[in-house]
Amino acid sequence: MTKRETTPLHHDPIIAFIGGGNMARSLIGGLLARGTTAASIRAADPNAESRSSLSHDFGIQADADNTAAADGAAIWVLAVKPQVMATVCASLRALAQAQRPTIVSIAAGITSTQIDGWLGGEQAIVRCMPNTPALLGAGATGVCANARVGDAARAQVMALLAAVGISVAIEDEALMDAVTAVSGSGPAYVFLLAEAWQAAAQAQGLTADAARALVNQTILGAARMLLESDAPATTLRQRVTSPGGTTHAAITQMQGDGFAALIARAIDAATRRGAELAAAASV
């Protein structure tokens, strides 16, 4: 199921962002653009420059102390690196037990069970995996909520995530590592493709500027066709692949070189790495 909300969060519940990096900033900017008040958003970050930037750019309260930001907030967004999640949760454990907020994690590989344990247990947790196009409001986020997340809290979280793109409900948390591999890491795959594509164009004699313009616009146009057409990717590819033509020659070369198998191995490697991150965080 894919959803995109178009209305602001109801009643502006207090939202605390623990961590003020790029993903937190994109969510904060998206919320403000959709009418959420700055007074209902807080952030915590250990870096003084980051706190100053958050306050200056968004007009929100930014603290060095996690507890100060989280105290009284209905939703906590844990926007920190997987390697420090256990430590961050430990700093919030007593408050989580006292206030029972909705916990939203955007850390790759870290399971809701791990977070629940670090926070003392019995927490309502929503595990999410957004991606960097969220910075442009074009993100794709996989969302998996545990059984303690009620309907109202789930709606609030979906509205929060809708500020930066679409969200897809994932019922089985075991699939969240695959979500990370497919869409969380996915933009980098497109960027790598663009790098190689542009280099190949230049090798054929095009200037760097011409190669970049042609490749980037082609990727944008193809992406729009995928989104705006009811036809699957296979059909769209077949429509532009005339037998014996130039596209057919390129596709035949790619398939002969094992393109599909390469992508499958890459997704599998990323999925396995997500599981490894969770295992490392438990040590």
C-alpha positions as MATLAB code, in Angstrom:
seq = 'MTKRETTPLHHDPIIAFIGGGNMARSLIGGLLARGTTAASIRAADPNAESRSSLSHDFGIQADADNTAAADGAAIWVLAVKPQVMATVCASLRALAQAQRPTIVSIAAGITSTQIDGWLGGEQAIVRCMPNTPALLGAGATGVCANARVGDAARAQVMALLAAVGISVAIEDEALMDAVTAVSGSGPAYVFLLAEAWQAAAQAQGLTADAARALVNQTILGAARMLLESDAPATTLRQRVTSPGGTTHAAITQMQGDGFAALIARAIDAATRRGAELAAAASV';
ca = [
       0.000    0.000    0.000;
       1.393    3.399   -0.959;
       0.134    6.570    0.655;
       0.782   10.244    0.305;
      -0.909   12.640    2.704;
      -1.820   16.173    1.638;
      -3.025   17.627    4.936;
      -0.964   18.824    7.917;
      -0.495   16.720   11.025;
      -3.645   16.982   13.141;
      -3.323   19.121   16.301;
       0.439   19.462   15.786;
       1.722   16.920   18.330;
       5.173   17.754   19.659;
       7.820   15.961   17.590;
      11.383   15.580   18.875;
      14.182   14.774   16.447;
      17.097   13.055   18.151;
      19.852   13.804   15.689;
      19.899   16.764   13.319;
      21.480   15.386   10.147;
      20.277   15.591    6.562;
      17.327   13.231    6.938;
      16.088   14.999   10.052;
      16.456   18.338    8.291;
      14.492   17.111    5.289;
      11.663   15.898    7.520;
      11.637   19.125    9.518;
      11.605   21.242    6.360;
       8.812   19.147    4.875;
       6.689   19.416    8.013;
       7.068   23.178    8.162;
       6.242   23.512    4.456;
       2.980   21.632    5.055;
       1.882   23.875    7.909;
       3.257   22.254   11.053;
       4.295   24.992   13.484;
       7.936   25.456   14.447;
       6.874   25.516   18.098;
       5.785   21.865   17.823;
       9.186   20.664   16.558;
      12.312   20.176   18.650;
      15.705   18.698   17.922;
      18.756   17.468   19.799;
      22.254   17.211   18.398;
      25.669   17.073   20.110;
      27.226   19.375   17.521;
      26.884   23.083   18.324;
      27.090   24.092   14.661;
      24.283   21.704   13.760;
      22.105   23.056   16.575;
      22.733   26.620   15.472;
      21.861   25.730   11.874;
      18.633   23.995   12.926;
      17.520   26.984   14.981;
      18.509   29.513   12.331;
      17.115   27.693    9.303;
      13.875   26.391   10.805;
      13.185   28.489   13.884;
      12.935   25.426   16.114;
      14.259   24.670   19.573;
      17.563   22.756   19.380;
      19.263   21.284   22.453;
      22.476   19.445   23.168;
      20.665   17.156   25.603;
      18.450   14.410   24.186;
      16.161   14.374   27.207;
      15.523   18.110   27.023;
      14.301   17.785   23.448;
      12.282   14.623   24.006;
      10.548   15.528   27.292;
       6.816   15.888   26.640;
       7.024   15.064   22.907;
       4.425   12.665   21.512;
       6.742   11.414   18.765;
      10.481   10.835   19.001;
      12.326   10.497   15.702;
      15.597    8.654   16.288;
      17.683   10.030   13.426;
      21.121    8.840   14.506;
      23.654    6.427   13.076;
      23.142    2.719   13.827;
      26.463    2.571   15.667;
      25.316    5.021   18.370;
      21.660    3.987   18.649;
      22.167    1.898   21.802;
      23.905    4.775   23.575;
      21.264    7.287   22.502;
      18.455    5.016   23.664;
      20.185    4.524   27.012;
      20.126    8.293   27.529;
      16.363    8.287   26.917;
      15.398    5.064   28.678;
      13.986    6.545   31.882;
      11.977    9.169   30.002;
      10.647    6.595   27.533;
       9.444    4.428   30.387;
       7.759    7.386   32.074;
       6.087    8.957   29.024;
       5.566    6.174   26.437;
       5.917    8.245   23.251;
       5.700    6.858   19.724;
       9.252    6.011   18.686;
      10.189    6.456   15.024;
      13.556    5.029   13.980;
      15.228    5.762   10.658;
      18.444    3.853   11.440;
      19.440    1.198    8.920;
      19.588   -2.364   10.215;
      18.458   -1.665   13.785;
      15.353   -3.673   14.679;
      12.399   -2.505   16.710;
      13.112   -5.299   19.194;
      16.602   -3.930   19.788;
      15.288   -0.404   20.273;
      12.566   -1.658   22.585;
      15.113   -3.445   24.737;
      17.424   -0.435   24.911;
      14.486    1.772   25.963;
      13.350   -0.619   28.684;
      10.553   -2.471   26.890;
       6.873   -2.073   26.050;
       7.428    0.802   23.587;
       5.382    1.730   20.497;
       7.955    1.685   17.715;
       7.759    2.480   14.013;
      10.787    1.452   12.010;
      11.271    3.451    8.814;
      13.753    3.586    6.000;
      13.588    6.829    4.005;
      16.037    7.776    1.263;
      17.915   10.910    0.274;
      15.417   12.191   -2.345;
      13.385   13.076    0.749;
      15.544   16.216    0.713;
      13.547   17.238   -2.386;
      10.188   15.957   -1.156;
      10.542   12.965   -3.498;
      11.475   10.274   -1.003;
      10.323    6.672   -0.773;
      10.000    5.262    2.747;
       9.299    1.748    3.934;
       7.352    1.727    7.215;
       6.875   -1.108    9.725;
       5.058   -0.542   13.030;
       5.038   -2.921   15.971;
       1.845   -4.102   17.661;
       1.917   -1.344   20.278;
       1.425    1.429   17.721;
      -2.248    2.419   17.683;
      -4.221    3.713   14.719;
      -3.952    7.381   15.752;
      -0.199    7.189   16.267;
       0.226    5.312   12.988;
      -1.693    8.058   11.151;
       0.505   10.737   12.734;
       3.678    8.958   11.676;
       2.405    8.451    8.121;
       1.564   12.146    7.944;
       5.049   13.009    9.199;
       6.667   10.856    6.515;
       4.324   12.181    3.822;
       6.073   15.525    4.263;
       8.974   14.141    2.226;
       7.411   11.724   -0.273;
       5.517    8.444   -0.394;
       5.421    5.726    2.235;
       4.913    2.000    1.772;
       3.606   -0.159    4.638;
       5.740   -3.246    5.324;
       3.981   -5.812    7.501;
       6.944   -8.140    8.140;
       9.870   -6.357    9.792;
      12.226   -9.037    8.508;
      11.788   -7.408    5.083;
      13.065   -4.014    6.244;
      16.656   -4.930    5.367;
      15.429   -5.557    1.820;
      13.676   -2.164    1.846;
      16.965   -0.584    2.905;
      18.742   -2.349    0.057;
      16.123   -1.442   -2.565;
      15.112    2.132   -1.815;
      17.245    3.324    1.109;
      20.475    2.673   -0.782;
      18.793    2.874   -4.192;
      19.598    6.497   -5.104;
      23.305    5.618   -5.069;
      22.677    2.940   -7.677;
      21.123    5.518   -9.982;
      24.009    7.920   -9.345;
      26.514    5.174  -10.161;
      24.617    4.411  -13.359;
      24.670    8.109  -14.264;
      28.432    8.277  -13.661;
      29.119    5.319  -15.934;
      26.599    6.493  -18.546;
      28.111    9.966  -18.705;
      31.635    8.564  -18.922;
      30.563    6.323  -21.812;
      28.962    9.291  -23.575;
      32.186   11.263  -23.281;
      34.140    8.282  -24.594;
      31.972    8.525  -27.713;
      33.044   12.175  -28.156;
      30.347   14.191  -26.354;
      31.466   17.010  -24.077;
      31.080   16.606  -20.323;
      28.319   19.225  -20.247;
      26.404   17.604  -23.094;
      26.788   14.137  -21.592;
      25.562   15.265  -18.197;
      22.563   17.152  -19.587;
      21.463   14.317  -21.857;
      21.931   11.536  -19.319;
      20.327   13.345  -16.382;
      17.283   14.438  -18.355;
      16.902   10.954  -19.810;
      16.881    9.471  -16.300;
      14.307   12.050  -15.192;
      12.096   11.398  -18.206;
      12.279    7.632  -17.826;
      11.472    7.912  -14.118;
       8.404   10.006  -14.888;
       7.239    7.445  -17.421;
       7.576    4.711  -14.796;
       5.553    6.751  -12.297;
       2.922    8.164  -14.620;
       2.268    5.135  -16.828;
       0.179    2.131  -15.864;
       2.523   -0.071  -17.875;
       5.191   -2.096  -16.017;
       8.888   -1.484  -16.608;
       9.143   -4.520  -18.872;
       6.484   -3.159  -21.244;
       8.015    0.322  -21.328;
      11.403   -1.170  -22.162;
       9.945   -3.302  -24.934;
       8.207   -0.283  -26.471;
      11.520    1.469  -27.109;
      13.455   -1.657  -28.118;
      12.906   -2.268  -31.801;
      14.363   -5.562  -33.061;
      17.695   -4.948  -34.730;
      17.812   -1.290  -33.645;
      20.289    0.679  -31.542;
      18.430    0.137  -28.272;
      18.251   -3.598  -28.972;
      22.003   -3.670  -29.484;
      22.618   -1.960  -26.135;
      20.139   -4.091  -24.211;
      21.508   -7.286  -25.726;
      25.003   -6.283  -24.614;
      23.814   -5.507  -21.074;
      21.917   -8.756  -20.757;
      24.821  -10.733  -22.164;
      27.116   -9.189  -19.560;
      24.814  -10.320  -16.753;
      23.176   -7.001  -15.891;
      20.173   -8.516  -14.060;
      22.370  -10.903  -12.087;
      24.671   -8.037  -11.100;
      21.742   -6.022   -9.741;
      20.443   -9.056   -7.858;
      23.851   -9.618   -6.246;
      24.114   -5.959   -5.297;
      20.686   -5.923   -3.617;
      21.522   -9.136   -1.809;
      24.825   -7.680   -0.550;
      23.079   -4.583    0.778;
      20.351   -6.669    2.432;
      22.913   -8.854    4.175;
      24.823   -5.764    5.328;
      21.668   -4.448    6.998;
      21.418   -7.626    9.030;
      25.115   -7.344    9.924;
      24.594   -3.817   11.247;
      21.876   -5.074   13.572;
      24.098   -7.900   14.791;
      27.020   -5.528   15.393;
      24.813   -3.139   17.361;
      23.853   -5.964   19.707;
      27.446   -6.694   20.696;
];
